[in-house]
């Protein structure tokens, strides 16, 4: 009887705990970032941006704030509607990781390079580079 009560309690806890983010549960940080790149969701992607980051969009390098980078990404996704994003390579370990991905958008293929820094339990995109493949 105690096992049934314990199991029911566990199931209710999991049911009402709500979703957790990759940053909270230690999952690969590139999974949600890749999802937002594929969806063209510049708003959710920008939540991963550091307060100041380096953004290299097709050769135009900018050191910008999170809000400036968000607008640049919005413009990019407006001009190049994303269809598919795939991580090709990942490396590094905390506090600095990077990934290389392939983005099919607007009928073109782009190489996306991400540098992510971990500070405590949070991870931030420090550098994002998009170049034609």
Secondary structure as UniProt FT lines:
FT   HELIX           2..17
FT   HELIX           22..25
FT   HELIX           29..39
FT   HELIX           42..46
FT   TURN            47..48
FT   STRAND          49..57
FT   TURN            58..59
FT   STRAND          60..65
FT   HELIX           66..79
FT   STRAND          82..93
FT   TURN            94..95
FT   STRAND          96..105
FT   TURN            106..107
FT   STRAND          108..119
FT   TURN            120..121
FT   STRAND          122..132
//
